[in-house]
């Protein structure tokens, strides 16, 4: 997420000035042998604030330096006005530093330098804290709707500080406090109305219980109140920023604080908040699974009238396909990278094994992955990416993991929609174009790359449905005069031929049946809307329903079942029909399944979204879910819907 010149918007500042320390195994230096000389802290402070500075417009922290001097650490923060580096105003020298307040936060010890207003952070381009092992890293926070900025330095132990203000800089001298042997701490007897002492747990003298939350984004966004008692801290990975409470001796006290926060803070996701016990000064551990634990707290379906939790198949991504060997699930995972001034989000293709382990398939960074299709031999992968106002259809070699071609640049155009492989995997067909929508072909069997692209049909085609069966391509075109018609054509040449009336279709994986939707005087005759299947071998037609317009439909992996969705609020996609549901219903999409063998349909669940997927597991269908509040920033998961 990019920061504007005025510092507006939600800002997540995870600045990993992170230097791994061989000399530290905890957060305090080991005392040298013998008795160290007493430390002098005259002129230093360990509590309270040191304040100064004044008004400075367009303030820019243009340099942050660190140096070690006789065991002390000297931090220097330099300032100018404006920034050419950030593409803002012209730079100028300043006569004073911006208004600031310096303070220490307790275990784990952090130095916080807060400013009323900072517009630019050019110091990030050349930040280096490696001069001292006492500095574990740095990060900053900007809150939504505010120009205030706080720069944190994570320290390896307790310290005293001294601030010297200059005309264009601030110097902060840190004096580490030598660790002292901890005295045994007597435990107080809990009050009569407190939790039973038998069930309680107390920390040792050199430990404390803390509430820790993976909620730094919510903290910066202002969805957590300032009174929640949490402050940001660098995690043990020296990269991630978490939130932490003050330490307490009794576990029950920390648990009560967690429950109070979850009760009083609507923006707090329970799975992100935990109670941990840490050695004094130790950094809290970060586990990547914290990123997707919120997926287990959702109620993403309504079954038999009851809001229901579903088991996540993929708790951190959206299912796209089963691998050709059927040994894993291919899915898209969203990743955020960047620094204070420049953050960006991309999607990556990952494979989750049947055992649950996950790893990236490709190193390629996509904007938004819409769909993927393996070639029949499993050696190539087609990926459709949506990027701003255009689309890209990429073909990757799965043996070398290299990009073979971007078909958008090879003549397919930037409005690519449906695409399909031929039965051997040597050709790719797609509906697309730049202006005029046509059916395109790219033939990998042609030796000359510039001659591989041809146009199969350019008389007119609907975006959406495309299939290859028995040497022919099937597609749709809808006209005002004739309605929707399904056509077929030989890609090697020839003219299109009418196959049957219909506005959308999908072939079963075994090629035995075509599911289709149609309206008006279609192949089944009479009525306004129809949804049915056609036997590709003998042409027999079977009606599944004509009671509502089917919103979308999808065959099971083996072709034995057909899943279809009724939108009870608006009917079929793109057309307004009489609503049969509550406009405020959180689950407006009703999922149905049609069993080919029995010829019967039944409802499975009501869903918040119409995005479903299938795999080789015949008794399951999957919901691809993103939480509506953050559009997938908190939950982006694939859930198992038992199909029975």
KOLTOR-917267 format. One line per 4 residues: for each residue z, y, x of C-alpha. Coordinates in steps of 0.2 Angstrom, whole numbers, plus 5000, padded with zeros to 4 digits. Layout:
# residues N
Z,Y,X; ...
***
This chain:
# residues 644
5000,5000,5000; 4995,5016,5008; 5006,5032,5009; 4998,5048,5004
4999,5064,5014; 5013,5070,5002; 5023,5054,5004; 5022,5050,4985
5021,5032,4978; 5031,5017,4981; 5033,5014,4999; 5038,4998,5008
5042,5002,5025; 5044,4986,5035; 5042,4992,5053; 5043,4978,5064
5048,4986,5081; 5055,4969,5084; 5059,4963,5101; 5066,4946,5104
5081,4946,5114; 5085,4932,5127; 5102,4940,5131; 5108,4940,5113
5112,4924,5103; 5123,4934,5090; 5125,4953,5088; 5137,4957,5101
5137,4956,5120; 5147,4943,5128; 5162,4950,5137; 5161,4949,5156
5173,4938,5166; 5189,4947,5169; 5196,4962,5160; 5183,4976,5157
5188,4994,5161; 5193,5004,5145; 5178,5013,5137; 5178,5032,5135
5172,5038,5118; 5176,5056,5120; 5163,5067,5110; 5157,5051,5101
5160,5046,5083; 5160,5029,5074; 5161,5035,5056; 5156,5050,5046
5140,5060,5047; 5132,5071,5060; 5121,5084,5052; 5110,5098,5057
5092,5105,5056; 5084,5116,5044; 5069,5118,5033; 5053,5112,5041
5036,5111,5031; 5025,5096,5033; 5037,5088,5046; 5030,5075,5057
5041,5063,5067; 5028,5062,5080; 5037,5052,5094; 5052,5040,5095
5058,5035,5112; 5072,5024,5119; 5080,5023,5136; 5095,5014,5143
5107,5024,5154; 5122,5016,5162; 5125,5004,5147; 5122,5018,5134
5106,5019,5124; 5097,5036,5122; 5086,5038,5107; 5074,5053,5106
5066,5059,5090; 5052,5072,5092; 5045,5083,5079; 5030,5094,5076
5022,5101,5060; 5006,5093,5052; 4996,5079,5059; 4978,5077,5065
4981,5059,5068; 4985,5055,5050; 4970,5065,5044; 4981,5079,5037
4984,5097,5042; 4982,5104,5059; 4997,5102,5070; 5008,5116,5076
5024,5118,5086; 5040,5120,5077; 5055,5131,5080; 5068,5119,5073
5070,5101,5068; 5070,5095,5049; 5087,5094,5040; 5095,5077,5045
5111,5067,5043; 5115,5053,5056; 5128,5039,5051; 5132,5021,5055
5132,5007,5043; 5144,4993,5046; 5141,4975,5049; 5127,4971,5053
5128,4988,5062; 5114,5000,5058; 5111,5018,5064; 5103,5027,5049
5095,5044,5052; 5091,5052,5035; 5079,5067,5032; 5077,5078,5017
5058,5079,5019; 5046,5070,5031; 5027,5070,5027; 5020,5061,5043
5026,5047,5054; 5014,5047,5069; 5028,5039,5080; 5023,5022,5072
5007,5022,5082; 5016,5021,5099; 5034,5015,5094; 5042,5005,5108
5061,5000,5108; 5060,4987,5121; 5069,4998,5134; 5086,4991,5127
5091,4974,5121; 5104,4983,5111; 5090,4989,5099; 5084,4974,5088
5071,4984,5078; 5067,4998,5067; 5062,5001,5049; 5061,5015,5036
5062,5019,5018; 5054,5031,5006; 5059,5031,4988; 5046,5034,4974
5045,5052,4969; 5054,5058,4984; 5049,5065,5001; 5066,5060,5008
5065,5047,5022; 5078,5037,5031; 5074,5029,5048; 5085,5014,5052
5089,5006,5069; 5096,4989,5069; 5109,4987,5083; 5115,4971,5092
5133,4976,5090; 5145,4990,5085; 5143,5007,5093; 5148,5025,5094
5136,5039,5093; 5133,5057,5098; 5120,5068,5092; 5112,5083,5102
5100,5094,5093; 5086,5103,5102; 5073,5115,5096; 5059,5101,5094
5069,5085,5095; 5085,5076,5092; 5094,5065,5105; 5106,5051,5099
5117,5043,5112; 5123,5026,5107; 5138,5018,5117; 5140,5000,5113
5158,4995,5109; 5163,4979,5119; 5167,4965,5107; 5186,4961,5106
5194,4944,5102; 5197,4943,5083; 5215,4942,5077; 5219,4929,5064
5218,4937,5047; 5231,4933,5034; 5224,4929,5017; 5231,4938,5002
5237,4928,4987; 5225,4931,4973; 5231,4939,4957; 5236,4929,4942
5220,4933,4933; 5208,4930,4948; 5199,4914,4951; 5210,4899,4955
5214,4898,4974; 5210,4880,4974; 5192,4883,4969; 5190,4899,4980
5184,4900,4998; 5189,4912,5011; 5180,4917,5027; 5187,4915,5044
5193,4930,5053; 5176,4933,5062; 5166,4930,5046; 5162,4938,5029
5154,4934,5013; 5139,4945,5008; 5127,4947,4994; 5109,4946,5001
5094,4950,4991; 5075,4949,4995; 5072,4965,4985; 5067,4978,4997
5052,4983,4987; 5062,4985,4971; 5075,4996,4981; 5061,5007,4987
5053,5008,4970; 5069,5014,4962; 5070,4999,4950; 5088,4996,4958
5101,5009,4955; 5109,5018,4969; 5126,5012,4963; 5122,4994,4966
5130,4994,4983; 5116,4987,4993; 5108,4994,5008; 5093,4988,5018
5095,4977,5034; 5084,4968,5046; 5083,4950,5044; 5086,4937,5057
5067,4935,5060; 5067,4953,5066; 5053,4958,5054; 5058,4956,5036
5069,4969,5028; 5082,4962,5015; 5096,4971,5006; 5114,4967,5010
5131,4971,5002; 5147,4975,5011; 5156,4960,5018; 5171,4953,5009
5183,4939,5013; 5183,4929,4997; 5167,4920,4991; 5172,4923,4973
5172,4941,4976; 5154,4941,4982; 5149,4930,4968; 5156,4942,4955
5147,4956,4964; 5131,4946,4962; 5133,4943,4944; 5138,4961,4940
5122,4967,4949; 5111,4954,4939; 5119,4960,4923; 5118,4978,4926
5101,4979,4935; 5086,4975,4924; 5075,4975,4940; 5085,4961,4948
5077,4944,4949; 5091,4931,4950; 5082,4919,4962; 5081,4934,4975
5099,4936,4975; 5111,4925,4984; 5129,4924,4992; 5129,4920,5011
5143,4918,5024; 5139,4927,5041; 5148,4929,5057; 5153,4947,5060
5137,4957,5065; 5125,4942,5062; 5109,4946,5053; 5105,4937,5037
5092,4923,5038; 5075,4925,5029; 5067,4910,5021; 5049,4912,5016
5052,4902,5000; 5062,4917,4994; 5046,4925,4991; 5041,4914,4977
5058,4908,4970; 5056,4919,4955; 5043,4907,4949; 5057,4896,4944
5065,4909,4933; 5050,4911,4921; 5047,4905,4903; 5028,4904,4904
5024,4894,4888; 5030,4891,4871; 5030,4873,4865; 5034,4867,4848
5040,4885,4844; 5052,4886,4859; 5050,4897,4874; 5049,4884,4888
5051,4884,4907; 5037,4874,4916; 5037,4866,4933; 5027,4875,4946
5013,4866,4954; 5010,4880,4966; 5025,4893,4966; 5015,4905,4977
4997,4905,4972; 4984,4901,4959; 4975,4884,4958; 4956,4885,4962
4951,4867,4965; 4956,4850,4970; 4950,4845,4988; 4936,4833,4989
4947,4819,4996; 4959,4822,4981; 4973,4824,4994; 4977,4842,4990
4975,4858,4980; 4965,4873,4985; 4973,4889,4980; 4973,4908,4983
4988,4916,4990; 4991,4935,4991; 4997,4942,5007; 5003,4960,5011
5002,4966,5029; 5003,4983,5037; 5015,4996,5043; 5023,5012,5037
5007,5022,5035; 4995,5009,5031; 4999,4993,5021; 4985,4982,5013
4985,4967,5003; 4972,4952,5004; 4970,4935,4997; 4969,4919,5008
4963,4901,5004; 4977,4888,5007; 4978,4870,5004; 4994,4862,4997
4995,4843,5001; 5001,4831,4987; 5017,4830,4997; 5020,4849,4995
5016,4856,5012; 5004,4871,5013; 4993,4878,5026; 4978,4890,5027
4961,4883,5025; 4952,4898,5032; 4957,4914,5042; 4945,4924,5031
4953,4939,5022; 4947,4941,5004; 4950,4955,4992; 4951,4945,4976
4946,4927,4975; 4938,4923,4958; 4933,4905,4960; 4927,4892,4973
4916,4877,4972; 4915,4863,4985; 4898,4856,4989; 4895,4838,4983
4897,4831,5001; 4913,4841,5003; 4906,4850,5019; 4903,4867,5012
4913,4879,5001; 4906,4893,4990; 4918,4907,4987; 4916,4921,4974
4925,4936,4979; 4927,4952,4968; 4928,4968,4979; 4930,4984,4970
4914,4986,4959; 4904,4972,4967; 4905,4953,4970; 4901,4943,4986
4896,4924,4986; 4901,4917,5002; 4896,4900,5009; 4908,4892,5023
4905,4877,5034; 4921,4867,5032; 4918,4857,5048; 4918,4873,5059
4928,4885,5047; 4914,4898,5050; 4905,4909,5037; 4887,4902,5035
4881,4916,5024; 4885,4930,5011; 4872,4927,4998; 4875,4944,4990
4867,4951,5006; 4853,4937,5005; 4846,4943,4989; 4858,4937,4976
4864,4955,4972; 4881,4962,4970; 4884,4956,4952; 4885,4938,4955
4894,4928,4941; 4891,4910,4938; 4885,4898,4952; 4883,4880,4955
4878,4867,4968; 4864,4855,4966; 4868,4836,4966; 4866,4834,4985
4874,4851,4991; 4858,4857,4999; 4855,4871,4987; 4866,4885,4978
4860,4893,4962; 4868,4909,4954; 4866,4921,4941; 4866,4938,4948
4856,4953,4954; 4857,4972,4957; 4852,4980,4941; 4841,4966,4934
4850,4950,4931; 4841,4934,4936; 4844,4916,4942; 4843,4914,4961
4842,4900,4973; 4847,4898,4991; 4840,4882,4999; 4849,4877,5015
4835,4864,5018; 4822,4877,5022; 4822,4880,5041; 4818,4898,5041
4833,4908,5035; 4823,4923,5028; 4813,4911,5016; 4828,4901,5009
4831,4914,4994; 4820,4913,4979; 4821,4919,4961; 4820,4904,4949
4819,4914,4932; 4820,4933,4929; 4815,4934,4911; 4833,4937,4906
4850,4928,4907; 4868,4930,4901; 4881,4931,4914; 4893,4916,4912
4886,4899,4910; 4876,4889,4923; 4875,4871,4926; 4864,4858,4936
4860,4841,4928; 4847,4828,4931; 4836,4840,4942; 4837,4855,4930
4846,4871,4928; 4854,4875,4911; 4858,4893,4906; 4860,4905,4891
4852,4920,4885; 4857,4930,4869; 4845,4942,4860; 4848,4953,4845
4833,4944,4836; 4837,4926,4840; 4856,4925,4844; 4861,4914,4858
4850,4900,4865; 4853,4888,4879; 4838,4885,4890; 4834,4873,4905
4821,4875,4919; 4816,4865,4934; 4821,4876,4950; 4806,4870,4960
4795,4880,4947; 4789,4880,4929; 4794,4889,4914; 4810,4889,4904
4812,4878,4889; 4824,4879,4874; 4837,4866,4874; 4849,4871,4859
4857,4886,4851; 4873,4892,4859; 4881,4907,4868; 4891,4897,4881
4893,4880,4888; 4901,4868,4901; 4895,4851,4907; 4908,4837,4909
4911,4832,4927; 4902,4815,4924; 4887,4824,4916; 4889,4814,4900
4893,4829,4888; 4890,4847,4886; 4903,4857,4877; 4896,4873,4868
4901,4887,4857; 4888,4895,4845; 4888,4907,4830; 4877,4910,4815
4864,4898,4811; 4867,4887,4826; 4863,4868,4829; 4877,4862,4818
4871,4874,4804; 4881,4884,4791; 4896,4894,4795; 4899,4908,4807
4906,4900,4822; 4905,4883,4830; 4913,4874,4844; 4907,4856,4848
4900,4844,4861; 4882,4836,4864; 4879,4819,4871; 4867,4823,4886
4860,4805,4884; 4856,4804,4866; 4858,4822,4860; 4871,4817,4847
4881,4833,4841; 4900,4832,4837; 4909,4847,4829; 4926,4850,4836
4931,4866,4826; 4923,4879,4816; 4939,4887,4810; 4940,4900,4824
4930,4906,4839; 4934,4898,4855; 4940,4910,4868; 4937,4899,4883
4935,4880,4887; 4937,4868,4902; 4933,4850,4904; 4946,4838,4912
4942,4832,4929; 4936,4815,4923; 4927,4822,4907; 4939,4812,4895
4947,4828,4888; 4941,4845,4883; 4954,4859,4884; 4950,4875,4874
4959,4891,4870; 4961,4901,4853; 4965,4919,4855; 4975,4922,4839
4974,4941,4841; 4956,4944,4843; 4946,4929,4841; 4932,4925,4854
4930,4935,4869; 4921,4952,4866; 4921,4951,4847; 4933,4957,4835
4938,4944,4821; 4952,4944,4809; 4969,4942,4818; 4979,4926,4814
4994,4931,4825; 5007,4944,4829; 5001,4959,4839; 5018,4959,4848
5017,4940,4852; 5020,4937,4871; 5011,4920,4869; 4994,4925,4860
4983,4911,4867; 4985,4894,4859; 4979,4879,4870; 4971,4864,4862
4965,4848,4869; 4951,4837,4862; 4951,4819,4866; 4933,4812,4867
4937,4794,4864; 4947,4797,4848; 4938,4812,4842; 4954,4821,4838
4961,4838,4843; 4979,4844,4845; 4989,4859,4851; 4998,4858,4867
5006,4876,4870; 5005,4894,4867; 5002,4904,4883; 5003,4922,4889
4987,4921,4898; 4970,4911,4895; 4968,4907,4913; 4969,4888,4915
4964,4875,4928; 4963,4856,4929; 4964,4843,4943; 4961,4824,4944
4978,4821,4935; 4972,4817,4918; 4989,4820,4910; 4990,4838,4916
4983,4855,4913; 4988,4870,4923; 4992,4888,4919; 4988,4901,4932
5001,4914,4929; 5005,4932,4935; 5020,4942,4929; 5014,4956,4918
5027,4969,4925; 5020,4969,4943; 5003,4961,4940; 5008,4947,4951
5019,4956,4965; 5034,4946,4959; 5027,4930,4952; 5009,4923,4955
5011,4904,4952; 5002,4889,4945; 5012,4879,4932; 5010,4861,4926
5008,4860,4907; 5011,4842,4902; 4996,4837,4891; 5002,4819,4887
***
